[in-house]
Amino acid sequence: MKNILIITITATLIFSCRSTRKINTAIAPRDSSYAKLNKSYEDSIAMVRNTVDEFKKGFIAFKTFSAKVKVDVENDKGKQPDLIAVVKIIKDSSIWISISATFLNIEVYRILIEKNKVILLNKQDKEVQYRTIDYLTEVTKIPFDFFTLQNLLVGNPVFFTDSITSFKKNENDISILTVGDFFKHLLTISSDSKYLLHSKLDDVDLNRNRTADISYGDFENIESMRFSNSRHIVISEKSKMDIKMKFKQVEFNKDLSVSFNIPRNYKTK
């Protein structure tokens, strides 16, 4: 990734090789050089557009999603206890998560995430927290909202925009650089443009020096969808968090229940 050569496809690049006088001369009807150059530019733009369209066709479309996820976390305090998360998603509505500590073999947290709120049950301390969706940003140090987390869990790109500034087609993969409100996003996708291999997010605010690096692997076809069973996420700013996720028992479009009962004896924190 460090040595990727990105070809910038912009009008500036095309015209930078000519002076104004030469450009005006090239516009003359009998001079075919400008037409060839302009055709090359148009072909390049069309290739980028077609690649992005094909990439979007590969996005995972679903109504419901469920999986069991093994989660390994390491932060500035060292390796954390291994976790098992059971995840259920009703698209654009609810994300239900049950988290168990592997060494205890008991459920420790249950979480319900909706578009504007987060409810967190601490089953060890018998406490319940009611938080806004901003809680996701507080925990991850990344501007997550409901839809970003939903995309991350099912394996669709996050912080992806159509504001493409650079593009390079290699023999085995394709690199696309986009710029959004929060991040410059370098995506590496498969050569057939159908699935995401890697995301590198760099904060547009240089004073923050916030980055996120997401790798996707162990792909499997599930109901004609290309699903990544393995994710590796590294988030860095003032501190570093390393997360490895291994998905099992993945199902799409099954009937799901995301009921979330809060016991009466739980204290509100």
C-alpha positions as CSV (number, residue, x, y, z in Angstrom):
1,M,0.0,0.0,0.0
2,K,2.9,2.4,0.8
3,N,4.2,2.2,-2.7
4,I,0.8,2.6,-4.6
5,L,1.1,4.9,-7.6
6,I,-2.2,6.7,-8.0
7,I,-3.1,8.1,-11.4
8,T,-5.1,11.3,-10.9
9,I,-7.9,11.7,-13.5
10,T,-8.7,15.4,-13.6
11,A,-9.0,18.0,-16.3
12,T,-6.0,19.8,-14.7
13,L,-3.7,16.9,-15.4
14,I,-4.7,16.9,-19.1
15,F,-4.3,20.6,-19.7
16,S,-1.1,21.0,-17.6
17,C,1.1,19.9,-20.4
18,R,0.0,22.7,-22.8
19,S,0.2,26.4,-22.7
20,T,-2.9,28.5,-23.4
21,R,-1.6,29.3,-26.9
22,K,-1.1,25.7,-27.8
23,I,-4.6,24.7,-26.4
24,N,-6.2,27.4,-28.6
25,T,-4.3,26.1,-31.6
26,A,-5.3,22.5,-30.9
27,I,-9.0,23.4,-31.0
28,A,-8.8,24.1,-34.7
29,P,-11.0,21.6,-36.7
30,R,-8.2,20.2,-38.8
31,D,-6.1,19.3,-35.8
32,S,-7.0,15.8,-34.5
33,S,-4.6,15.8,-31.5
34,Y,-7.0,17.6,-29.2
35,A,-9.9,15.3,-30.2
36,K,-7.7,12.2,-29.4
37,L,-6.6,13.7,-26.1
38,N,-10.2,14.6,-25.2
39,K,-11.4,11.1,-26.2
40,S,-8.7,9.6,-24.0
41,Y,-10.0,11.7,-21.1
42,E,-13.6,10.8,-21.7
43,D,-12.7,7.1,-21.9
44,S,-10.8,7.3,-18.6
45,I,-13.8,9.0,-16.9
46,A,-16.1,6.3,-18.4
47,M,-13.9,3.6,-17.1
48,V,-13.9,5.1,-13.6
49,R,-17.7,5.5,-13.7
50,N,-18.2,1.9,-14.9
51,T,-15.8,0.5,-12.2
52,V,-17.7,2.4,-9.4
53,D,-21.0,1.2,-10.8
54,E,-19.9,-2.4,-10.8
55,F,-18.5,-2.0,-7.3
56,K,-21.8,-0.7,-6.0
57,K,-23.6,-3.7,-7.6
58,G,-21.5,-5.8,-5.3
59,F,-22.7,-4.1,-2.1
60,I,-24.5,-6.5,0.2
61,A,-28.3,-5.9,-0.1
62,F,-30.3,-7.5,2.7
63,K,-33.4,-7.3,4.9
64,T,-32.0,-9.1,8.0
65,F,-28.6,-10.3,9.0
66,S,-27.4,-12.5,11.9
67,A,-24.0,-13.9,12.8
68,K,-21.8,-15.1,15.7
69,V,-18.6,-13.1,15.8
70,K,-15.3,-13.9,17.7
71,V,-13.8,-10.5,18.6
72,D,-10.2,-10.0,19.7
73,V,-9.3,-6.5,21.0
74,E,-5.9,-5.0,21.9
75,N,-5.5,-1.4,23.0
76,D,-3.0,0.7,24.9
77,K,-3.7,-1.4,28.0
78,G,-2.7,-4.6,26.2
79,K,-4.7,-7.7,25.0
80,Q,-8.2,-7.7,26.2
81,P,-10.3,-10.8,27.1
82,D,-11.7,-12.6,24.0
83,L,-15.3,-11.9,23.3
84,I,-18.1,-13.6,21.4
85,A,-20.8,-11.4,20.0
86,V,-24.1,-12.5,18.6
87,V,-25.3,-9.9,16.1
88,K,-28.8,-9.4,14.7
89,I,-29.7,-6.6,12.3
90,I,-33.0,-5.6,10.9
91,K,-31.9,-3.3,8.1
92,D,-32.2,0.5,8.7
93,S,-34.1,-0.2,11.9
94,S,-32.3,-2.1,14.7
95,I,-28.9,-3.6,15.6
96,W,-29.1,-6.1,18.5
97,I,-25.8,-7.4,20.0
98,S,-25.2,-9.8,22.8
99,I,-21.6,-10.0,24.1
100,S,-20.2,-12.8,26.2
101,A,-16.7,-13.1,27.7
102,T,-15.1,-16.3,26.5
103,F,-13.3,-17.1,29.7
104,L,-16.5,-16.6,31.8
105,N,-18.8,-18.2,29.2
106,I,-21.6,-15.9,30.3
107,E,-23.3,-12.9,28.7
108,V,-21.9,-9.7,30.1
109,Y,-23.5,-7.0,27.8
110,R,-26.6,-6.7,25.7
111,I,-26.9,-3.7,23.4
112,L,-29.7,-2.3,21.2
113,I,-28.8,0.3,18.6
114,E,-31.4,2.3,16.7
115,K,-31.0,5.3,14.5
116,N,-31.0,7.8,17.3
117,K,-30.3,5.9,20.5
118,V,-28.2,3.2,22.2
119,I,-29.4,1.1,25.1
120,L,-26.7,-0.8,27.0
121,L,-27.4,-3.5,29.6
122,N,-24.5,-4.4,31.9
123,K,-25.6,-7.8,33.0
124,Q,-22.8,-8.2,35.5
125,D,-23.6,-5.0,37.5
126,K,-27.4,-5.1,36.7
127,E,-27.3,-1.6,35.2
128,V,-28.9,0.0,32.1
129,Q,-27.6,3.0,30.2
130,Y,-29.6,5.1,27.8
131,R,-27.4,7.0,25.4
132,T,-27.7,8.9,22.1
133,I,-26.2,7.6,18.9
134,D,-23.1,9.8,19.6
135,Y,-22.1,7.1,22.1
136,L,-20.7,5.1,19.2
137,T,-18.3,7.9,18.4
138,E,-17.3,8.2,22.0
139,V,-16.3,4.5,22.2
140,T,-14.6,4.2,18.8
141,K,-13.2,7.7,18.3
142,I,-14.6,7.5,14.8
143,P,-17.8,9.4,13.7
144,F,-20.0,6.3,13.6
145,D,-23.7,6.5,13.2
146,F,-26.3,3.7,12.9
147,F,-25.8,3.2,9.1
148,T,-22.0,3.2,9.3
149,L,-22.0,0.5,11.9
150,Q,-24.6,-1.5,9.9
151,N,-22.4,-1.3,6.8
152,L,-19.3,-2.3,8.8
153,L,-20.9,-5.4,10.2
154,V,-22.3,-6.7,7.0
155,G,-19.1,-5.9,5.1
156,N,-20.1,-2.9,2.9
157,P,-17.7,0.1,2.6
158,V,-18.0,2.8,5.2
159,F,-17.5,6.6,4.6
160,F,-17.7,5.9,0.8
161,T,-18.5,8.9,-1.4
162,D,-18.8,9.6,-5.1
163,S,-16.2,12.4,-4.7
164,I,-13.4,10.4,-6.5
165,T,-10.1,12.2,-6.8
166,S,-7.8,9.3,-7.9
167,F,-8.0,5.9,-9.6
168,K,-5.5,3.2,-10.5
169,K,-6.2,-0.2,-12.1
170,N,-3.6,-2.8,-11.3
171,E,-3.3,-6.4,-12.6
172,N,-4.9,-7.9,-9.5
173,D,-6.9,-5.0,-7.9
174,I,-8.1,-1.5,-8.3
175,S,-7.4,1.5,-6.1
176,I,-9.9,4.4,-5.6
177,L,-9.3,7.5,-3.5
178,T,-12.4,9.5,-2.4
179,V,-12.7,12.5,-0.1
180,G,-15.7,13.0,2.2
181,D,-16.6,15.3,5.1
182,F,-14.5,13.4,7.6
183,F,-12.0,11.2,5.7
184,K,-9.8,10.7,2.7
185,H,-10.6,7.1,1.8
186,L,-8.3,4.9,-0.2
187,L,-10.2,1.7,-1.2
188,T,-8.7,-1.4,-2.7
189,I,-11.2,-3.5,-4.5
190,S,-11.0,-6.8,-6.5
191,S,-10.1,-6.6,-10.1
192,D,-13.6,-7.5,-11.1
193,S,-14.8,-4.5,-9.1
194,K,-17.2,-6.6,-7.1
195,Y,-15.9,-6.7,-3.5
196,L,-13.9,-4.7,-1.1
197,L,-10.4,-5.8,0.1
198,H,-9.1,-2.9,2.1
199,S,-10.0,0.5,3.3
200,K,-7.5,3.2,4.5
201,L,-9.2,6.2,6.2
202,D,-7.2,9.4,7.0
203,D,-8.8,12.3,8.7
204,V,-9.2,15.4,6.5
205,D,-8.4,17.4,9.6
206,L,-4.6,17.1,9.8
207,N,-4.6,18.4,13.4
208,R,-6.4,15.3,14.5
209,N,-4.1,12.7,12.8
210,R,-7.0,10.1,13.1
211,T,-6.7,7.0,10.9
212,A,-8.6,3.7,10.5
213,D,-7.3,0.7,8.5
214,I,-9.8,-2.1,7.6
215,S,-8.8,-5.3,5.9
216,Y,-11.4,-7.8,4.6
217,G,-10.6,-11.5,3.9
218,D,-11.9,-15.1,4.0
219,F,-14.6,-14.4,1.5
220,E,-17.6,-16.8,1.1
221,N,-20.6,-16.7,-1.3
222,I,-23.7,-16.6,0.8
223,E,-27.0,-16.3,-1.1
224,S,-25.1,-14.9,-4.1
225,M,-23.4,-12.3,-2.0
226,R,-19.7,-12.0,-1.4
227,F,-19.3,-11.9,2.4
228,S,-16.0,-11.3,4.3
229,N,-15.8,-13.7,7.2
230,S,-12.6,-12.1,8.5
231,R,-12.0,-8.4,9.3
232,H,-9.0,-6.6,10.8
233,I,-9.5,-3.1,12.0
234,V,-6.9,-0.7,13.4
235,I,-8.0,2.7,14.7
236,S,-5.3,5.2,15.7
237,E,-5.3,8.8,17.0
238,K,-3.7,9.5,20.4
239,S,-4.0,5.8,21.2
240,K,-4.3,2.7,19.1
241,M,-7.0,0.0,19.0
242,D,-6.6,-3.3,17.2
243,I,-9.7,-5.3,16.5
244,K,-9.9,-8.7,14.8
245,M,-13.4,-10.1,13.9
246,K,-14.1,-13.7,12.8
247,F,-17.7,-14.3,11.6
248,K,-19.5,-17.6,11.8
249,Q,-23.1,-18.9,11.3
250,V,-23.9,-16.0,9.0
251,E,-27.4,-15.8,7.7
252,F,-29.3,-13.3,5.6
253,N,-33.0,-12.6,5.2
254,K,-34.3,-14.9,7.9
255,D,-37.0,-14.0,10.4
256,L,-35.5,-12.3,13.4
257,S,-36.5,-11.2,16.8
258,V,-34.7,-8.3,18.4
259,S,-36.8,-8.0,21.6
260,F,-35.0,-6.1,24.3
261,N,-36.4,-6.5,27.8
262,I,-35.0,-4.5,30.7
263,P,-35.4,-6.2,34.1
264,R,-37.1,-4.2,36.7
265,N,-34.3,-4.6,39.2
266,Y,-31.7,-2.9,36.9
267,K,-30.5,0.5,38.0
268,T,-30.2,3.3,35.5
269,K,-26.7,4.6,35.2
